[in-house]
Amino acid sequence: MTHIGIIGAGITGVTTAYALNERGYEVTVFDQHRYAGMETSFANGEQLTASSAEVWNKLSTVFQGLRWMMRRDAPLRMNPMPSWHKYSWAAEFLLGIRNYRQNTIETVRLAIEARHHLFEIAERETIDFDLERRGVLLICKDKAGYNKASEVNKLLNEGGLDRRPVTSGEMRQIEPTLKGSYYGGFFTPSDSTGDVHKFTRGLADACVRHGVRFAYDTEIEKIVPKDSGYAIRWIPVSRDDGGANANEWRPIQVDGVVICAGCASRNFAAQLGDRVSVYPVKGYSITVFLSTPESQAAAPFVGIADDATKIVTSRLDRDRFRVAGTAEFSGFNRDIRHDRIQPLIDWTRQQFPNVATDRVVAWSGLRPMTPSMLPRVGPGGRFGVFYNTGHGHLGWTLATATAQRVADAIARVMPVTKHVAANPAVVSSL
């Protein structure tokens, strides 16, 4: 049958594999890690939040970034070191300001579509991922922040999202653990939170049960057109299969290929003659382990978003609390910097003073962002090449919808047909 190779086993790659398998395709997924969901899908903010669908292409974002450039702890920080990739991406970002309104509305609608697919999949495959369907609360500490959020709210409502204004008193009824003084906020009851890593791993297991093959610990040398399809040349890494040819490049023939490789998608696209503009925007998170009954009682179950500091939170079961935020434009640097983590710890102490922060694990990940802030979903320039990448900070929120869309795009031009695999010996070795 028609065989599709997928590059990347993060949330977008695994949901794409699931959607294609549902339609009857033979699917093989390649990833450089030993398990699914080990890059940006590992420890992000965990919010399934259509209310965060506003794209960043605004002059106010640019001016704010310029003011913050010299602050090492700034929520949004661009490393001033010159880079053609970074500055060409930034130029396209500026051009995207003219599409701010329509792109925000489109993202809202995509996020609303995605939540239906995700809940259906989780129920069908009985995936436990610490889902909390208690909504997300945006907190505003002053009138200026509230008025800004109110303008964004008009666009979110136009896109079909029910995000409603709430008073400071109503905020405390929604989430009693909140401390401090607030001007007001906005509540989205249909938003939720959940562990994307657990979902991705659970869905990958479901894919295997349904016949999808995963080639983990693999390095892709190149993808080349061959015999009306594509040859993916790969080699196992970080392991030795004991064979005489363990270190030789191995080809596998596929009819089509989907690039779901996050920040590496740009390089794979260049191999295939396409230009996919994604830039790695680093985000940080901390996982606070709630090891005492007092901490467990003091941490919120409702998702919290603080627009002023660009920080979001999610409760992951009884004893874990995720706090995430910041956006850093510094290339492929994955270093975890103390001056970027400390604001997350300080914010947690300020907002939830009874949560103990003596057991905190820090993490950083690279979000693949396009200049328009919309993911690249659909066909490439060559027949049989497709993309599902560039979701930025909304990969968890949008993935199940974009997976359906790319699977539909494949089905329109490459219907499922049965044929003998070009190299069954290699395929079976996966």
C-alpha positions in Angstrom: 0.0 0.0 0.0 1.0 3.6 -0.3 4.0 4.2 2.1 4.6 7.5 3.8 7.7 8.3 5.7 7.5 10.9 8.5 10.6 12.8 9.8 10.1 13.6 13.4 8.3 11.9 16.3 7.2 14.9 18.3 3.6 15.8 18.8 3.2 16.8 15.2 4.9 13.7 13.7 3.0 11.2 15.9 -0.4 12.8 15.3 0.4 12.9 11.6 1.3 9.2 11.7 -2.0 8.4 13.5 -4.1 10.4 11.0 -2.4 8.7 8.0 -2.8 5.2 9.6 -6.5 5.9 10.1 -6.8 6.5 6.4 -5.1 3.2 5.5 -1.5 4.3 4.7 1.6 2.4 5.5 3.6 4.7 7.8 7.2 4.8 9.0 8.3 7.5 11.5 12.0 8.4 11.9 13.4 10.2 14.9 16.9 11.0 16.2 15.9 10.2 19.8 15.2 6.8 21.5 11.7 7.7 22.3 8.9 9.9 21.0 8.3 13.4 22.3 11.9 14.2 23.4 12.3 17.7 22.0 9.9 20.6 22.4 7.1 18.1 23.3 9.0 17.0 26.4 8.4 19.7 29.1 6.6 22.8 27.6 3.9 24.9 29.2 1.3 22.1 28.7 -1.7 24.4 28.0 -4.2 23.4 25.3 -5.2 27.0 24.9 -7.0 28.6 22.0 -6.9 31.7 24.1 -3.2 32.0 23.4 -3.8 32.1 19.6 -2.9 35.8 19.2 0.1 36.0 16.8 3.0 38.1 17.8 3.3 40.2 14.7 2.6 43.6 16.2 4.6 46.8 16.4 4.1 46.8 20.2 5.9 43.4 20.4 8.8 44.8 18.3 9.2 47.9 20.5 8.9 45.8 23.7 11.6 43.4 22.4 13.9 46.4 21.7 13.4 47.8 25.2 14.1 44.4 26.7 17.1 43.6 24.6 19.7 44.4 27.2 17.8 42.7 30.1 19.1 39.2 30.7 15.9 38.2 32.5 13.5 39.8 29.9 10.4 37.7 29.0 11.3 38.3 25.3 14.9 38.6 24.4 16.8 38.7 21.1 20.5 38.0 21.1 22.0 40.9 19.1 24.7 38.7 17.6 24.4 38.9 13.8 22.9 35.9 11.9 21.4 35.9 8.4 18.9 33.3 9.4 17.7 35.4 12.4 17.6 38.7 10.7 16.0 37.4 7.5 13.3 35.7 9.6 12.8 39.0 11.6 12.3 40.9 8.3 9.6 38.5 7.3 8.1 38.8 10.8 7.8 42.5 10.3 6.1 42.0 6.9 3.6 39.8 8.7 2.3 42.7 10.8 -0.2 43.5 8.1 -1.8 40.1 8.5 -2.0 40.2 12.3 -5.8 40.2 12.5 -6.6 37.5 10.0 -3.7 35.2 11.2 -4.9 35.5 14.8 -8.5 34.6 13.8 -7.3 31.7 11.7 -5.2 30.4 14.6 -8.1 30.5 17.0 -10.3 28.5 14.6 -7.6 25.9 14.1 -7.1 25.6 17.9 -10.8 25.1 18.4 -10.9 22.4 15.7 -7.8 20.7 17.3 -9.3 20.2 20.7 -12.2 18.1 19.3 -9.8 15.8 17.6 -7.5 15.5 20.6 -10.2 14.6 23.1 -11.7 12.0 20.7 -8.3 10.4 20.1 -7.5 10.3 23.9 -10.8 8.6 24.6 -10.6 6.2 21.8 -7.0 5.1 22.7 -7.5 5.4 26.5 -4.5 7.7 26.8 -3.9 9.1 30.3 -2.1 12.5 30.1 -3.1 14.3 33.3 -5.9 16.2 31.5 -7.5 19.0 33.5 -10.5 20.5 31.7 -10.9 23.4 34.2 -10.2 26.3 31.8 -7.4 28.9 31.6 -7.4 32.2 33.4 -5.5 35.2 32.1 -4.5 37.5 35.0 -4.1 41.3 34.5 -2.4 43.3 37.3 -3.3 46.8 36.0 -5.8 48.6 33.8 -3.4 49.0 30.9 -2.8 45.2 30.7 -6.5 44.6 31.0 -7.4 47.0 28.2 -4.7 45.4 26.0 -6.2 42.0 26.6 -9.7 43.3 26.0 -8.7 44.3 22.4 -7.2 40.9 21.8 -10.4 39.3 23.2 -12.5 40.8 20.4 -10.4 38.9 17.8 -10.6 35.7 19.9 -14.4 36.0 20.1 -14.6 36.7 16.4 -12.7 33.4 15.8 -15.4 31.6 17.8 -13.8 31.4 21.2 -15.7 32.0 24.4 -13.2 34.0 26.5 -15.0 36.2 29.0 -13.9 39.1 31.2 -13.9 38.4 35.0 -13.4 40.7 38.0 -10.7 40.1 40.6 -13.4 38.6 42.9 -14.5 36.2 40.2 -10.9 35.2 39.5 -10.5 34.1 43.1 -13.7 32.0 42.8 -12.4 30.4 39.7 -9.0 29.7 41.3 -8.9 30.1 45.1 -5.2 29.6 45.4 -4.4 33.0 43.6 -2.6 35.5 45.9 -1.7 39.1 45.2 -3.6 42.0 43.8 -5.2 41.9 40.3 -7.2 44.5 38.3 -9.2 41.8 36.5 -8.8 39.0 33.9 -10.3 36.8 31.2 -11.4 33.3 31.6 -11.7 30.6 28.9 -13.7 27.7 30.2 -13.1 25.5 27.1 -9.3 25.6 27.4 -7.5 22.9 29.3 -4.1 21.5 30.3 -2.3 18.2 30.0 1.0 16.5 29.8 2.0 16.6 26.1 4.9 14.2 26.6 2.7 11.6 28.1 0.1 12.1 25.4 2.8 11.8 22.6 4.2 8.6 24.1 0.8 7.2 24.6 -0.3 8.0 21.0 3.0 6.5 19.7 2.2 3.3 21.5 -1.3 3.3 20.0 0.2 3.9 16.5 2.5 0.8 17.0 -0.6 -1.3 17.9 -2.2 -0.2 14.7 0.8 -1.1 12.6 2.9 2.1 12.3 6.7 1.5 12.4 9.0 3.8 14.3 12.8 4.0 13.6 14.2 5.7 16.7 17.9 6.6 17.3 18.2 7.3 13.6 20.3 9.9 11.7 18.9 10.9 8.3 21.7 11.5 5.8 19.5 12.7 3.0 16.1 12.2 1.2 16.4 11.8 -2.5 13.8 11.3 -5.3 13.9 7.8 -6.6 11.6 5.4 -8.6 8.6 7.8 -8.5 9.0 8.1 -4.7 11.8 8.9 -2.3 14.7 7.0 -0.8 15.4 8.0 2.8 19.0 7.2 3.7 19.3 6.6 7.4 21.7 5.0 9.9 21.1 3.9 13.5 22.9 6.0 16.1 23.8 5.6 19.8 23.4 1.8 19.5 25.0 -1.2 17.9 22.7 -3.8 16.4 25.5 -6.3 16.4 25.6 -6.7 12.6 28.5 -6.4 10.4 26.9 -3.5 8.6 25.7 -1.6 11.7 27.4 1.6 10.6 26.4 1.6 7.0 23.8 4.0 5.6 20.5 2.1 4.9 18.0 3.1 2.3 14.2 2.8 2.7 11.9 3.5 -0.2 8.7 5.5 0.4 6.0 7.0 -1.9 5.8 10.3 0.0 7.4 12.1 2.9 6.1 14.4 5.6 8.6 16.8 7.3 7.6 17.2 11.0 11.1 17.8 12.2 10.6 21.0 14.2 13.5 23.4 13.9 15.4 20.9 11.7 12.6 21.2 9.1 14.4 24.1 7.4 17.4 21.9 6.5 15.3 18.9 5.3 13.2 21.3 3.1 16.4 22.7 1.5 17.3 19.1 0.5 14.0 18.8 -1.2 14.2 22.1 -3.0 11.8 24.0 -0.7 12.2 27.0 1.5 10.6 26.6 5.0 11.4 29.6 7.2 11.4 28.3 10.8 13.5 29.8 13.5 14.3 28.1 16.9 12.8 30.3 19.6 14.0 29.0 23.0 11.5 28.7 25.8 12.1 27.6 29.4 10.1 25.8 32.0 10.4 24.5 35.6 8.6 21.5 37.0 7.9 22.1 40.7 7.4 18.9 42.6 4.7 19.2 45.1 6.0 16.9 47.8 3.9 18.1 50.7 0.2 18.3 51.3 0.6 22.1 51.9 2.2 22.6 48.5 -0.4 20.4 46.8 -3.2 22.5 48.3 -1.5 25.8 47.4 -0.9 25.1 43.7 -3.7 25.9 41.1 -5.5 23.3 39.0 -6.8 26.0 36.6 -4.3 26.9 34.0 -2.9 30.4 34.6 -1.5 32.9 32.0 0.2 36.1 32.9 0.5 38.2 29.8 2.8 40.9 31.4 5.5 38.3 32.2 4.7 35.8 29.4 4.4 33.0 31.9 1.9 30.1 31.9 1.2 27.3 34.3 -0.3 23.8 34.3 -1.1 21.4 37.0 0.1 17.9 36.1 -1.7 15.4 38.4 -1.4 15.8 42.2 2.3 16.3 42.7 3.6 18.3 39.7 3.2 21.9 38.8 4.7 23.2 35.5 5.6 26.9 35.1 6.9 28.0 31.6 7.6 31.1 29.7 10.1 33.5 28.0 11.1 33.6 24.3 14.7 33.8 23.4 16.1 34.3 19.9 19.6 32.9 20.2 19.9 30.3 17.4 20.2 26.6 18.3 21.7 27.3 21.8 20.1 24.9 24.3 21.9 26.1 27.4 19.7 26.4 30.5 20.6 29.8 31.9 20.0 30.6 35.6 19.0 34.2 34.8 16.2 32.8 32.6 15.0 30.2 35.2 15.1 32.4 38.3 12.2 34.7 37.1 10.0 31.6 36.8 10.8 30.6 40.4 10.3 34.1 41.6 7.0 34.4 39.9 5.8 31.1 41.4 6.8 32.4 44.9 5.0 35.7 44.4 1.7 34.2 43.0 1.6 31.1 45.1 3.7 31.7 48.2 2.7 28.5 49.9 4.1 26.3 47.1 7.5 25.1 48.2 10.2 25.5 45.5 12.9 23.3 47.0 12.4 20.6 44.4 12.5 22.2 40.9 13.7 20.8 37.6 14.6 23.3 34.8 14.3 22.6 31.1 14.7 24.5 27.8 13.3 23.7 24.4 13.4 25.2 20.9 10.1 26.1 19.4 10.0 26.0 15.6 8.4 29.4 14.6 7.5 30.7 11.2 7.6 34.5 10.6 3.8 34.5 10.2 3.3 32.5 13.4 1.1 30.1 11.3 2.4 26.5 10.9 3.5 25.3 7.5 1.0 22.6 6.6 0.5 21.1 3.2 2.5 20.1 0.0 5.9 21.2 -1.0 7.2 21.9 -4.5 7.8 18.3 -5.4 5.1 15.7 -5.8 4.9 13.5 -2.6 6.6 16.1 -0.3 4.5 17.5 2.5 5.1 19.7 5.6 3.5 19.8 9.1 5.9 22.1 11.0 6.5 25.6 12.4 3.8 25.5 15.2 5.9 27.7 17.5 4.5 27.9 21.0 1.2 26.3 20.0 2.4 22.9 18.8 0.5 21.1 21.6 -2.6 23.2 21.0 -2.7 22.8 17.1 -1.1 19.5 16.3 -4.2 17.3 16.1 -5.9 19.7 13.6 -2.8 20.2 11.4 -2.3 16.4 11.3 -5.8 16.0 9.9 -5.2 18.7 7.3 -1.9 17.3 6.1 -3.4 13.8 5.9 -6.3 15.2 3.9 -3.8 16.9 1.6 -2.0 13.7 1.0 -5.2 11.7 0.4 -6.3 14.2 -2.3 -3.2 13.6 -4.5 -1.8 10.2 -3.3 -4.8 7.8 -2.6 -4.0 4.6 -0.8 -3.0 1.8 -3.2 -1.7 -1.6 -2.5 1.7 -2.7 -3.9 4.8 -4.6 -2.8 7.3 -2.7 -0.7 10.4 -1.7 -2.8 12.8 -3.1 -0.2 11.0 -5.4 2.2 14.2 -6.6 3.9 15.1 -3.1 5.0 11.6 -2.2 5.9 11.2 -5.3 8.1 14.4 -4.4 9.9 12.8 -1.4 11.5 
